[in-house]
Amino acid sequence: MSVTPNRRTVLRGAAVAAALPMVGGLSAGSASAAPDARGTTHLGANVLVFDPSMGDAAIQAQVDAVFKIQESNQFGSERYALAFKPGTYNVDINVGFYTHVLGLGESPDDVVINGHVTSDAQWFEGNGTQNFWRAAENLCIVPPDGLERWAVSQAAPMRRTHVKGNMTLWPSPPGNRWSSGGFLADSVVDGQVESGSQQQWLSRNDTFGSWTGSNWNMVFVGTEGAPAQSFPAPPMTTVDRTPVVREKPFLTVDAHGSYHVFVPALRRNSAGTTWASGRAAGHSVPLSHFYVARPGDSARTINRALSQGQHLLLTPGIYRLSDPLRVSRPGTVVLGLGLATLQAVDGNSLVEVADVDDVTIACVLLETASAGSRVLLGVGDGHSRRSHAARPTALFDVFVRVGGFVPGGTEVGIRIDSNDVIVDHVWIWRADHGLDGSVGWSVNPAGIGFLVNGDRVTTYGLFVEHFQNYEVLWKGNHGRTYFFQNEHPYDVPTQSAWTHNGTSGYAAYKVADSVTDHQAWGLGSYCFFNLQADIHTARAYEVPDTRGVVLTDLMTVCLNGPGGGGILHCVNNSGDPVQDGFGTYFMKRYSNGVATV
């Protein structure tokens, strides 16, 4: 969870129970669809598939019933995907927790929503800083009042969307209207995007009519219509071209009712979307080539399918696993629907990807439900010299949660050993709030959030929060990061509990001394030590002083009150402290021991 510039305390939010009665044909317990939802049997009951022939009123009733269950269901076990076949719909879609709204066309314009697709925050009195775990993709949205609202924080991507109007990124009144972080990719907004209260935001390969507003850290990569570079006044970081990326695979249905997964092609030095000028490059894989998993399937069952050459579609729900899913075949696609959640129940890892070409892991939530996991997601097994530049593995919308729903711990959230991996939007979160008994310094222990040993790894949208060691530790060479958002752990009990080698705290973003080439743009690190224990960290960013390591447009923020502590330096021993009350510090560039303010 993040906080806003004028905020001196953090609202923690009560734990939310999901025990709702039968509503509109949907039961919170059974999550079964009413007959008129026409859920596709092989996708499971929690995937509601709509087509225009059902009638707008019937569709609206089903959509509203899901939202009633999920609006405030922050730590519930229900998961839903609302899938729309090509056509035009006159409905309003409110998107709650663990709800994935997706069009099933080849182009976003194949599914037209004459209405809103909205994430708002009235469940939390207008505070959007806990609007997590939701997604929307592959839609054309035509808001009748001309305004689309997507007020979100972490783990709430919008992808491959065409908004025919304006778009606003903060909650509607009343309330404080705070919002905190988001990710928009491969999308077109015909009108103006208004950031409002958004603290930080990443837009990648989008096209805007215009953009207005800024706060702390607004980053644009390969985005047409982005504001000009102006960090820190206002704090806009604009990179004209996206060096290397491919878009997240997505589910489609053809005129005969057959389902496929479209896998977009790799692009280099790109700007704008994949689809606005015609059909996107890539290839389509029939769903018959996928093992369609359901909650209750064991790791053994799923791994058997993977070893036989099948791809994997994870339908909505929670998968309790005592062994990891092992992906060893080049080109394998692992695609989740409805924030499909994998839980480690026996100190195990959850996903192990071999050092092979072109694997996709997309739209999954990885969660500890036991102590002792070494790593939750690993790509490769030890550093190798093998190049995957022509066919890189990619992670899309992969979210890690340690605590919050259940207690548990891990040494590392995500570890990247392979070379050339692309990471496109991750939130790696050690929980700062949640259900009773799931959060505490020794209840949900977590060491390093994101560990990179591979070379030429590129990340877009790296959100890492509250880990107890380095939040990011980068050991590979030629790494690139476009947008980083971080919060130090809130709940440090004493300074002695968070000290190493005589140094107070840990850097949020650590580049190892052995690295000779590394670049990062648009970095924000915040502290809110909430126990009033006078906690400090010596620096937010720690890098070797060499010409090949360059940080551009970075900042630190202190949000705790007097006596809480703070951050003593921005990079290494450079930069003024932010401490003992709200404060911000901006640095334009750091390289070879020289800071430019």
N, C-alpha and C positions, 0 to 999 in steps of 0.2 A: 504494500500500500504506500502511496506517496501523499505528499501534503502540499499545500499551496502557499504562495509568497507571503500572504498576510496572516498566516496561521501560526499560532504559538502553542497550540495543543492539538493532539490528534484524537479524533473521535474513534473509539475502538469498535463500536457496534456490537450489539448483543448477538449471541449465537442464534442462528435461524433454524427452526425446526421445519421439516417439510411434510408434516403429517396433515394433509388437507383432505377433506371429504371428497366424494365423487362429484366432479364438476364437469358439466358439458360433455359427458361421455368419456372423460379421462380420469383415471384414479391415480392418485399419487403413489399408491402402493403397487398397483399392477401395471401402471403406465400403458394401459391398453387403449387402442384407438376405437372411437365410435365407428359404426359401419360405414357412414358416409365419408370417412377420411380416406378409404381405399388404400390403406397402407400396403406396400408391396411385400408379400409374404416372405420372400427370401431376404429382404432387408430388415426384417424384424418389426415388431409392433411399435417400436419407438421411432421409426422413420415414417412420418406421415407424408404421403405423396398426394399432391393435389393436381387436378387438371381443371380447365375452365368449365367443363360440362357439369361439374358438381354444383355450380351456383355460388355466387359470392357470399350469400348469407350463411350457407352451410360451412363454407371455408372459414369465414370470419369467426363463427362459433367455435370451431376447433382451434384456431390460432389463439383466440382469447382464453380458451380453457387451459392451453399449455402455459400461457403467460401467467394466469392466476396461480398455477403451481410454482412457476419458476421465478416470479418477479423478485422475491426476497430470499430465495432458496440458496443462499451463498454456500452453505456446507451440507447440502442435501446429496442424495445418491441418485436422483433422477437425471436422465440425459435424453435430449430430443433432437431430432433433425426434421425440419420442415422443408420439404422438397417440392418445387413447383415445376411442372412440365411446361414446355413452351406454350405461350399464349398470353392473354391479357387478363388481369385480375383487378377488381376494384375492392381492395381490402387494405386495412391498416394493420401492420405487424409490429407489435411491441416485443422486443427481444430481451428475455430475461436470462438468468444464469443457465449455463450448460445448454444453451439453445443455439442451434446452427441452422441458419436460413440459407438455402441455396437454390439457385435456378439450375435447371437441367438441360439448358440449351447449349449449342456450340458457341454462341455469342451472348454477351450480357443482354443485348437488345432482343433476344428471343423470348425472354420472360419479362413482361412489363407489369410492374406493380403501380397502378394508379392509386397511390396512397403513400403512407409513410412506412419506412422500415426503421424503427426508432429504438434507441437505447437512451433512456432517461433515468432519473434518480429520485423520483418522488417516494419510493420505498424507503429511502434513507434521508428524508427531509431535504431533498435537493442537493445532497452531497454525492457527487459521482466518483469519489476517490476509491470506492470499493466496487465499482462496476467492472468486474473481472469475468473471464471464462464465458465468452459468447463469440459468435462469428456470423458474418454475412458475406455472400459471394455470388458472382455470376448473375446479377440482376440489373434491370433497368428500373429506376425508381423515379416516378413522376409525382412529386408531392403536390397535392391540390392547392396548397397555399404558397407553393414555391420554395418551401424550406424543409430540408431533410436534417434531422437531429441525430447525431451519433456521439453522445456524451459518455465516454468510456475512460477507463484507466488501463492497467496492464492486461495482457492475454485476451484482447478483444479485437481481432483483426477484421478489417473490411478489405476485400480483394475483388478485382475484376468486376467493378460496379460502374454503372453509368447513371449519374444523378442529373436529371433534367430540371435544374433549378439551382438554388443555393444550398449550402451545407454549413451547419453550425456544430461545434465540437464541445459545447458545454450544456449543462442541464437547463431545463426551463424553470422559471420562477414558480413558486417562492423558494426560499431556502438560500443557503450561501452560494450555491451554483458552482462549487468547485469540481474540477476534473483533472485527471493526472496521467497523461501518457496514452499514446495510441499509435496505430500503424495502419497506413492506407497504401495499397499497392495496385498497380495495373488498372487504375481507375480513372474515369473522366468525370469531372464536375463542370457542367456547362457554365454555371454562374460563379459566385464568389464563395470561397471557404473562409469562415470566421472562426479563429481559434478560441476566442473568448478567454476563459480562465485556464485553458490547458497549460500545464506546466511545461510539458515537453511532448514532441510529436515527431514522427518520421513519416515522410511521404516519399515513396520510391516508385519511379516509372509511372507517374500520374500525369494528367493534363488538367489544368485549372483555367477557368476564365480569369480569375484573380484570387489573391489571398490577402486577408487583413488580420492583424493582431499578432501579438507575440507575448512571451512570458520569459522563460529561462533558456530553453534549448529547443529551437525549432530547426529541423534538419530536412533538407530536400536533396534527393539524389536522383538524377535522370528524370527530373520533373519539369514538364513544359508549363509555362505560366507561373513558375515559382518566383518568390521575391528575390531581389538581388542579394548577394553576399553582403552582410552588414554587421556581423558579430563584433562587439557585444551590444551595439546601440542602433537598432534593436538586435537581439541575439538570433540572427538568421544565419545558418550555415548552408550554403548552396554549392553542390557539386554537380556540374553540368551533365556528366555522363556516368552511367552505371557500368563499372568495368567488366563484370561477369556475373550473370544471374540466369536462372530459368524460373519460370513461375510455378506455383503450386499446382499439382494435378487436381482435376475436378471431375465429378460424376456427370454423365450426360445420358439422355434417353433419345432414341431415334423414333421415326414415325411408326415403326412396327412394334414399339414398346420394348426394344432391346436396350439394355444398359451397357455403357462403356465407361472407361476412365481415360480422359484425355491427358496426355503427358506433354506439356509445352517444351519446345526446343530451347537449347542453350543460346543465350544472346551475349554479345560482347560490345562494349562501348555504346550502350543503347540509351535512348531517351524516349519517353512516352510509353504508351501501352502496346501490348502485343496484338490487339484486336481492332482498334479504331479504324484502321485502313484496310480491313479485310480479315479473312480467316487467319487465326494464329498458326504459326508453324509448330509442328509437333507430330505425335502419332497417337492413335487411339487403340486401347487395349480392351477387348470384350470382357465383360464382367465374368463370363464363364471361365476366364483364365485366373480368376481370383478365388481364394478361399474366403468365404463370407463368414466371419466369426461372430459369435454371440456371447454375451456374458455367461459364464459357466464353463466355457471351453477351457481346457487346460493348456499349459504351455506345451506339453507333449503333443497334444492333438494339433495345435497350430504349427509347431515346428515340423511335424511330419509333412504337413501341406507345403511349407516353405522348402523343405528339402526335396520335395518332388517337383519343384519348379513353379509352384503357384505364387501369385502375388497375394496380398492380404488386405481385405477390407474389414475394418473393425467397426461393427455397428454400435449404436449408443449404449452405454452402460458401464459398469465397473467390472474389470477382469482381475480377480485375485490370483496372482501367480506366485508359485514357489520356485520357479526356474525362469531364466530369461528367454525371450524370443530371440532366436539366432538367425540372422540374415546373412547368407553366404553367397548368394547367386548374384552376379552382376545384373544391373537393370531392374532389380526387384523394387516394387512399389508397395509401401505400407501406408495405407490411407485410412484415417479415422473419420467417422461421422459423429456429430453431436458431442464433441469433446470426449470421445471414448477414453476411459481412464484405466490405466494399468497400475495395479498395486503390488508392491513387493511385500510379501507376507512372511518371508523366511530369511531375511537378511541378504537376499539375492539382488542381482542386477535385474533390469527389466528388458532392455534391448541391447543386444550385442551385434554390431555390424562388422563383418569381416573387411579386410583391406582390399576391397574390390571396387570396380567402376560403377558409378551411376545408380546408386541406391537412393531411394526417396523414403524419408520418414516424415509424415505430415499429419497435423491436426490431432495430436494426442496429448493427454495429461498424464504425467508419470509421477507416482506418489509413493512415498514410504509408508508402510503399515507395519513396520518392524524395525528393530535396531540392527546396526551392523552391516548395512550395505556398503560395499566399497565404491561403487559408482552406479548410477541409475541408467544412464545411456552411454555406451562407448562405441566409438567409430574407429576401427582398427585395433590392433593389439601390440603396442610398442611402436616406436618410431621406425619408419622404413624409408627407403629411397625411391619407392615406386611412385611414378607420376600418374595422376588421374586428371590432368589438365584438360584432356579432350572430352572426358566423360566424368565430371566430378559428382561425388555424392552430395546430396542436399537435404537439409533439415528445414521444414516449414512449420511454423506455429506449433513448436514443441514446448510444452510448459511443464516445469518441475515444481512439485509442492512437497515440502518437508514440514509436517505438522499442519495444524489448522483443522483438518477433518479427523485425523487419527494421529496419535504420537508415533514417532519413528525417527530414524536418523540415517545419515549417509556421510561418507568421507568426501565424495565428489558428486556433483549433480550431473554434469555432462562432461565427458572427456573425449577430445578429438586427437587421435594419434595419426590418422591417415592424412595424406597431403591433398591440397587443392579442394578441400571441403567448403561448400557454401552453406552458411547458416542464415536463414531468412526469417527472422522474428522468433525469438525465444524469450520466455520469462521464467527465470530460475529463482524460486522464492522459498526461503525459509520463513515460515509463517510468523507474523508479529501479532496475530489475533486469530481466533477461531473457537471451536467448541471447547467446553470445559475439559481440562486435562490433556489438551493436545499441544499446548504451547508453554515453553519455559526454557531457560538457558540449558538445562540438562534434560529436558523432556523431548525436544526436537533438535538435537545437536546436528550440526552440519559444518563440514570443513570448508572446502573450496567449491564455489558454485560452478565455474566454467574453466576447464583446464585444457590448454591447447599445446600439444607436443608436435603436431604436424606442421609442415611448411606450406606457405601460400594459402592459408585459410582466410576466408573472407566472411565477415559478418555484417548483416544489415539488421539493425534493431536488436541490440543486445541489452536486455533488461535483467539485472541480477541484484538481489536484495537480501540483506540481513544474515549472510553467512558469517561464520565465526573465524575463518582464516582469510586468506585473500579471496575476494569475491570473484575476481578474474586473475588467473595466473597464465601468462602467455610465454611458452618456451620455444615455440617454433619460429622460424625465420620467415620474412616476407609476409607477415600477417597484415590484414587490413580490417579496420572497424569503421563502420559508418553508423554513428549514433550509439551511445552508451548511456544507460540510466541506472543509477544505483542508490540504495540507501544502506548505510552501515547498520549493524544490528541495534535494535532499540534497547534490548534488555540486558546489556552488559552489567553484571552485578557490582563488580569492583574493577579498578584499573589493573590490579595484579592478575585478574582472571583473563585479561585481554592485553597481554604484553608478551613480546617474543624478542629474545636476544637484546634485552634492554630497551627495546623500542615500543612505545605506546601504540597499541592497536595494530591493525593491518591495513595496508593500502587497498583501496577498492579495485584498482586496475594496476596490476604488477606485470611489467615486462622483464623477463629474466636478464641477468647481467650478460649472459652468453649471446643474446640476440644482437645482431648487427643491422637488421633492417625491419622496421615496423612503422606503420602509419595509422593514425586514428583521427577522425573528425567528429566534432559535436559530442562532447562528453560532459555528463553532469553527475556529481556525487553529493549526496545530502546526508546530514546526520540529524537524528532526533533521539538522544539518549534519555529515555523516559523515567529513569529511576532516580534522577537528581543526585547522581553519585559522582559528579565531576569527572566524567570519562572523556578522554581525548584520544584521537588517533594522530600520529605524527604527520601523516600526509595522505592525500586522497589518491594520488597517482605516483607510481615509483617506476622509473625507467633508467636504462643505462645512458650515460652522457656520451652519445656518439651521433655523428651526422646522419646516419641512416635511420634513426629513431626520431619520429616527428609526431607531436601531438598538436592538433589545430582546433581552436575554439573549445575551450574547456572551462569548467566552472565548479565552484564548491558553494554549498549553502548550509548554514546552521539554522535549525528550527526549534531547538529546545530553549527553554528559558534560562535565566541566570542561574549559575551553579550546576548546570547540566553537563558542561564541557563543550567540546567542539573539535574542529579540524585545524591543526596548527600550520600546515603548509599545503599548497595546492599540488605542486610537483616537486618531488625530492625535497630540497630545502628552500625552494623558491615559492613566493606567494604569501600574502598576508593571511593571518589566522581568521577564521570565522568561528566565534565561540561566545558562550555566555549570553545568549539572546540571539534573535534573528539577525542574520547577516549573509551577504553574498560576496563572492569574489570571482572575477572574470579574468581569464588569461587567453590572449589570442593565439599564442604559439609557444611551444617549448621544444628545443632541439639542441643537442651538444652542450648542455649546461646553461643555455641562454634562454631566458624567459622574455616574451614580448607581451606587455600588458595593454 
